[in-house]
Amino acid sequence: MDKKVITSNRKAFHDYTIFDKYIAGIVLSGTEIKSIRKSAINLKDSFCKIEDNEIFLYNCHISPYEQGNRFNHKTDRVRKLLLTKKEILKMQSKVKKDGYSIIPLEVFITHGFAKVEIGLAKGKKLHDKREDIAKKDQTREMDRASKIRY
């Protein structure tokens, strides 16, 4: 697949445990895609909500296009995501039943279209975050030790 990653939500992998991943299209207005191609998008505090069997992206900041005119887009507007009805209903049942959150993980462009990868996630507790940091440190040390040659 021809995929160019524009931005990823690194905070999401630190704060949440990701269980399922889905790829969704984004409904954009005129100058938003131009800003996304210039990597002027921020997913840091964004989240998704399901309303009336449709899924929406909140708090996703897309900076205004520099060469845009008075028809430039609003930076923090709510954007609709495009998924199949079956996927939305599956996610909705998990959110209601198991208390999952829907978090955007990364934005990428494929075949000229902007897509967002969203994940069903549960928030990590402080001790879980500490365990992940300790595991990363251990693997880093093991890799470092294996590279040393005598």
C-alpha positions in Angstrom: 0.0 0.0 0.0 1.3 3.4 -1.0 1.1 5.3 2.4 2.7 8.5 3.5 2.3 9.1 7.2 1.6 12.8 8.0 1.4 12.7 11.8 1.0 10.2 14.6 -0.4 10.6 18.1 2.5 9.4 20.2 0.7 10.5 23.4 -2.1 7.9 22.7 0.3 5.0 22.8 1.7 6.3 26.1 -1.7 6.9 27.8 -3.8 4.1 26.3 -3.6 0.4 25.6 -4.8 -0.1 22.0 -6.9 -3.2 21.2 -8.4 -2.8 17.7 -7.4 -0.5 14.9 -9.6 0.8 12.0 -8.8 3.0 9.0 -11.4 5.7 8.3 -11.7 8.4 5.7 -12.1 12.0 6.7 -14.7 14.5 5.4 -12.6 17.6 4.7 -13.4 21.1 3.3 -11.4 22.8 0.6 -8.2 24.1 2.2 -7.9 21.4 4.9 -6.3 18.8 2.6 -3.7 21.3 1.5 -2.8 22.0 5.1 -2.7 18.3 5.9 -0.3 17.7 3.0 2.0 20.4 4.6 1.8 18.4 7.9 -0.1 21.2 9.6 -2.2 18.9 11.7 -2.2 18.0 15.4 -3.9 15.0 17.0 -2.6 15.5 20.5 -5.8 15.9 22.5 -8.3 14.6 19.9 -10.9 11.9 20.3 -13.8 10.3 18.5 -17.4 10.1 19.4 -20.3 8.1 17.9 -23.5 10.0 17.5 -26.6 8.8 15.6 -24.6 5.9 14.1 -22.0 8.2 12.7 -18.5 8.8 14.0 -17.0 12.2 14.5 -13.4 13.5 15.2 -13.2 16.2 17.9 -10.3 18.5 18.9 -8.2 17.8 15.8 -6.4 21.0 15.0 -5.7 21.6 11.3 -3.8 24.9 10.8 -5.2 27.4 8.3 -3.8 27.2 4.8 -1.3 30.0 4.3 -2.2 30.7 0.7 -5.9 30.4 1.5 -8.3 33.4 1.3 -11.5 34.3 3.2 -12.9 30.8 2.5 -10.2 29.2 4.7 -11.4 26.5 7.0 -12.1 26.7 10.8 -9.2 25.1 12.7 -11.0 23.1 15.4 -14.2 22.1 13.7 -15.8 18.7 14.2 -15.0 16.3 11.3 -17.0 13.3 10.2 -15.2 10.0 9.7 -16.1 7.5 7.1 -16.5 3.9 8.2 -18.9 1.1 7.3 -22.1 0.8 9.4 -21.0 -2.6 10.6 -17.7 -1.2 11.9 -19.4 1.7 13.6 -21.9 -0.6 15.3 -19.2 -3.0 16.5 -17.2 -0.1 18.0 -20.3 1.4 19.6 -21.1 -1.8 21.4 -17.6 -2.1 22.7 -17.6 1.6 23.9 -21.0 1.1 25.7 -20.4 -2.4 27.1 -16.7 -2.4 28.0 -15.9 1.3 28.4 -13.4 1.7 25.6 -12.4 5.0 24.1 -11.9 5.8 20.4 -8.6 7.6 19.8 -7.1 8.7 16.5 -3.6 7.2 16.2 -2.2 8.6 12.9 -3.1 10.5 9.8 -1.8 9.4 6.5 -2.3 10.0 2.8 -2.9 7.1 0.4 -3.8 7.4 -3.3 -4.5 11.1 -2.8 -7.0 10.7 0.1 -6.4 11.6 3.7 -7.1 8.7 6.1 -7.0 8.4 9.8 -6.2 5.3 11.8 -8.4 5.1 14.9 -8.1 2.7 17.7 -10.3 1.2 20.4 -8.4 1.9 23.6 -8.5 1.7 27.3 -6.7 4.2 29.6 -3.6 3.1 31.3 -3.1 3.4 35.0 0.2 4.9 36.4 1.7 1.5 37.2 1.0 0.3 33.7 2.8 3.2 32.2 5.8 2.5 34.5 5.8 -1.1 33.4 5.9 -0.1 29.8 8.8 2.3 30.4 10.7 -0.5 32.3 10.1 -2.9 29.4 11.4 -0.4 26.8 14.5 0.3 28.9 15.2 -3.5 29.2 14.9 -4.1 25.5 17.0 -1.0 24.8 19.7 -2.3 27.1 19.6 -5.8 25.6 19.9 -4.4 22.1 22.8 -2.2 23.2 24.6 -5.2 24.9 24.1 -7.4 21.8 25.7 -4.8 19.6 29.0 -4.6 21.6 31.6 -6.7 20.0 34.7 -8.0 21.6 
